[in-house]
Every structure is written in C-alpha cells, then in structure tokens.
Amino acid sequence: MSSSQPLSARTALGRQPVLKTPRILGNWVLWLEQRPQEKGRTTAMIRPWHQTDQPAKELTAAPANLRCRIHEYGGGAMAVALIADKLLLTWIDDGDGCLWQQTWRGLGSKNCSALTAEAQPIRISAPGEWALGGGLIDQTRLLWLGVMECNGRDHLVSVALNQSDQHPQVLHAADDFVGYPALSADGKQLAWVEWRQPAMPWDASELRHATLTSEGELMQVQTLAGSRPDAEQPISVFQPLWQPDDSLVVAEDSSGWWNLMRLGDPASGKHNWERQWPMQAETAMPQWVFGMSTSAWDGEQLLAAVCSEGRWELKQLRGDGTILSIDQPFDDLADLHADAGRAVVLASSSCIGQGLLELELASGDWQHTPASEAALPNDAVSSAEPFWFVGADDLRTHAWYYPPLGGASSDSPLLVKSHSGPTAMARRGLSLGIQFWTTRGWGVVDVNYGGSTGFGRAYRERLNGSWGVVDVKDCAAAAMALVEAGHADPQKIAIEGGSAGGFTTLACLCFTNVFRAGACRYAVSDLTSLASETHRFEARYLDSLVGAWPEDRARYEERSPLQHAQSMSCPVIFFQGLQDKVVVPEQTERMAAALSNNGLPVEVQTFAEEGHGFRDSDVKVQVLEATECFFRRHLGL
C-alpha cells in the first residue's frame, strides 16, 4: 500500500494475532497465539530457536482453545516442560475449563516436521464448579501445581499428570487471593503471592513460602516480604523467581518503585533481603492476569525488563549491583523468559509490531519475528512522541502523542484515548488501531493519566480516591495542551475508551466541555452498580479508587455518569458484549437510555458471544468502522 492510503479497519484489526507467554525449551521456542480471525481462539505454536525461515508448528489444533477464566481475566493457561527428551504441554481449555495434557517426541531434531504427538490429549482434571490457572509443572513429582478459584476463595492445588478426570488436591487455602507459584530448582521449596481485599495485588500483597514434602504437601508456610492492606506502609510484590543456588528474587515497591531484591535460601531461616539494584524505574507491572513475567534467570545472570517514563529496556543485573543495558532496539517489552544463555521476550516499538525477540546473550545477536507482516510502509507510520503536560493538581503528566500523517495543524481532528484498568498504562508499541486514525488525518493522544503504572507508586496513587476526577482532568488537559500548541481543532476532539477507560470517557463527556463525541466499549457508567454487581477479583477495587462502599455512596453517585446524564451534550456510541460479567450489559442499556431520553444522538451495538474485551476480528473491525463513521458524521468531517 502507498503511504497516502488510509489503513483499513480489516487490515488494522482483522489479521493481527496476539502473541503471549513465550518459552525457551532446549533448542526450541514455544508461545501462545491468539487469533482474531478464529474468534479469538488461542493455540500453542513451536519452532526451532532462531529458525525463522521454518514455518512454526501448531501443537493444539482446533477446537482446542488455551484460555482460562480464573478471576475473569485469566492468564497462565499453559505450562510446559522437557521431561525425558519429550515436550510436555498442559493447558486449560476454554471449552470445558479443564486441565489437559499432551506430549511430543522428536525435539532432538531441528525440524518441526519431526515433532510427533505420542497420543491424544488427556483431560487430567474433572469438570467442576471451579476455575484453574496460573500453573507450573513439578517434574520431580509429575504434578501440575496451580491455582483454583472455588467458593469465593483461591487455593493452591495439585493435579497428577498422566491420569484422567481427577479432582484437584488442595495444598493451601488462601485467606482470599493467591497466584504466581514458583518452584525452586530442586523442587523442595515453593514461593507464591497472596493478597486480601480490599487491596488489589498492586496495592498490598505478600510473598509466601513453604517447603514441599516428597508427596508434594506444603510445610512451614511463612511470609517473607510484602504487606497486608492495613499496614502503615502498604507494599506490593511481583513474580517470585528462584535462582539455582536456592536464592529468591522478587520485585517489591517499598522504595516507591517496583525494584528487584534478593534473599538467600529462605529455608535457612535468615530473611536478610538485599536490595542490590535500586533505580527510579519499574521492574514489574500490575498483576491483572497470571503468567506475567518481567524477570528471568538465563543460567548465569539475572535479566529484567525495566520501565522508565513509559519506555521498556532490557537489563542485566549483576551480583555486585551493576546494572547493564542489553543492546536491542525495542522499547515495549513483556513476558520475558530465559534459559542457557538465551532470552526471549515479546517486543515491539513505535514502528515495528509485536513479535518474538530472541537474543543470544553472550554474542549480543538478536532476531525479531513480527506476529504478522508489516501493514504499513515506514513513511506511513506515525511514531509515538512523549508528550508531557500539566495535568490535575498541576502535576507533570505523561501521554504518547501520534501526529496525523502529513503533520498536525490547528484544523486537525484529535482522538483522545483513555486506557483501561485504570491501573494500567498506555504503551508505545505499534498499534495499528491508532494508525487507522493517523492515516486518516487524525492526531491521537494516548494518555497516561494519574493512576497509570510505569511511573512509580506515587504516580499510581494519584488516582486513590480520585477516579473520575484526576483521570478526567488529565485527559481534558492533554487535549487542550495540544490545541494550545496548534496541533488540534477544539471543535473536532473525540474521546474513546473501554472498560475503566469507558468510564473516563463518559465522565469526560459529563464533567468537561472539551469533547464533541465519544465512543465506549463495555464502559462503566454507574459506580454504584459496579460496586454491587461486579466479579470477585474487582469487588473491592473501588474502595481505593473512589471510597468505602456503601459508606461513601454519595461520592459514588457524584462520580457516576449515569447520575449526570443530563449534563452531557455530546453524541455517544456504545459497544457491549452480552456475556460480560465485569461490566454487565444492563449498565450500558441504562446509560444509553438516559442519554437518548435527553434527546442526544446515541447508538448501541451489542455482540451476543463477546464478554469483557472483544476477541473476534469481525467484531473488532465492526467496532472500529462504526466508531470512525460515527465521529465523522457528528464532527462534520
């Protein structure tokens, strides 16, 4: 395509798979691939290390769908291991919610065609009223160790491999939530993370530890780090990681930044943590899903993905406290894994889409394989520019600004994006959904409003008690700063967001006069309903974002767009999945009806098979096309 042609919605969202959870297995690399063209089905792929000229092999053909629903957001659906020169893969299948396993032989070859499944997949856990996820393989005892959510409580459980339709065996019942189990190299120690409501895991969580008997039972459970929600200084921990000498590494944020710290063998009884790598940067991210990884041990050295002012770098952390940068050109990194002097990470940049970055650490050689072919020539890509502005409470606030193709002017339309979460971040990796707009002459500003991650705990806590205030002021301030800079027309400013970003979108339309149209995907519109109707994982999330429920009910009503629909004067388009358990469809129905009763132009599109977060490419394309058509019509473009 030439640089003058707009990017189609089908090209932007219809063919781009999402890669997840890469793993190194000897001379092979394995990953998950979510395919929008197959209604979001996720499958496991494998190919030889660095052999990008060889087509990858799909291990889990349809109808297998590797997805778990634990805590609704899932994650950690797959666990893999090499056992007796065979590949063992376990996964949670979305079809029945059960744990499955299968083995392959032929890994001694460097050819995918040599991989042969030994038998048909085995369903090793029985169906039940529970959700499983976040697991690993205990090669010593031939067990799957993971998390079971059941009866309003999380449990660490085991499931024996090579047996069918078993009930998970409970090893430890958490007071509330549990996740991120990590097994020491000798299989004798287990570490994990626990947290309790009203805290979310990024507010306050604890690093827990136990020894394992030969039968896999947990003994001497203790707390090693972190805090409970009521601590004078709440502390969050992230991703315990064992090293071969039985020392334990974990990220924690008592310094105000998620930094890694190290503890010698926890079984020794001496809990003297060493904070060897202090930095004003983040080596963790909010734990929305299981399976996230920002640190790894490659056999000789500790590696970490580190975020500073919204950009990610790959670092080597030496035992003497030295921090060295690993030379590679990507600044949006996730899901780091390493082994035997190699590392693999999901990597992208402002101009290059998400792909597998494979690194030979000794030589510095690297190879990046995008998930799909480039959809735009380089001269048609609008690169993200860091944009700092004065936001709520006169605080310095960050956004990524994407100028329209051909350059911005005072006549350019502007799209403001409010990310979901709200405890999340606007990332810099190439988004074809954003390029869809810039190739049509729009500027786009993706706002890291107060409360976003990647900028330290103090930045994250700007939103405490202020959701619907700080985020709204920051999104409006970002738009007006671009208007004042001559980059946008104040009469052509739209805003869009999904989930929590949809709430910010609606609140911006209610409580400011900056925006002229809005688009909401599965948007929170009524905080009182959200507090009483949402799922277990987020049931107390609003305590920190808004206030105690129901004691602070007046504040909930004061912030809820549904209670202030009469204040809105802008047209809005809504998109809602009818299977959504996070933001129930009735919220969207009530908000749309309130606006329509006020005589505002309102459109509502519903999708019978979608939940919270759309996965089907046809749905994604329909949403993007309808949004652009709606904005064009109501902004007079």
Secondary structure, DSSP 8 states (H G I E B T S, - for coil): --TTS---HHHHHSS--EEEEEEEETTEEEEEEEEGGGTTEEEEEEEETT-TTS--EESS-TT--B---TTTT-B--EEEEEETTEEEEEEEBTTTS-EEEEEEE-TTSS-GGG-EESSS-EE-B---SSEEEEEEEETTTTEEEEEEEETTEEEEEEEETT--SB--EEEEE-SSEEEEEEE-TTSSEEEEEEE-TT--TTTS-EEEEEEE-TTS-EEEEEEEEE--TTSSS---EEEEEE-TTS-EEEEE-TTSS-EEEEES-GGGS----B-----SSBS----SSBT--SEEE-SS-EEEEEEETTEEEEEEE-TTS-EEE---S--EEEEEEEETTEEEEEEE-SSS--EEEEEETTT--EEEEESS--SS-GGG----EEEEEE-GGG-EEEEEEE--TT---TT--EEEEE-SSSSS----S--HHHHHHHTTT-EEEEEE-TT-SSS-HHHHGGGTTTTTTHHHHHHHHHHHHHHHTTSS-TTSEEEEEETHHHHHHHHHHHH-S--SEEEEES----HHHHHHHS-GGGTTHHHHHT-STTTTHHHHHHH-GGGGGGG--S-EEEEEETT-SSS-HHHHHHHHHHHHHTT--EEEEEETT--SS---HHHHHHHHHHHHHHHHHHHT-
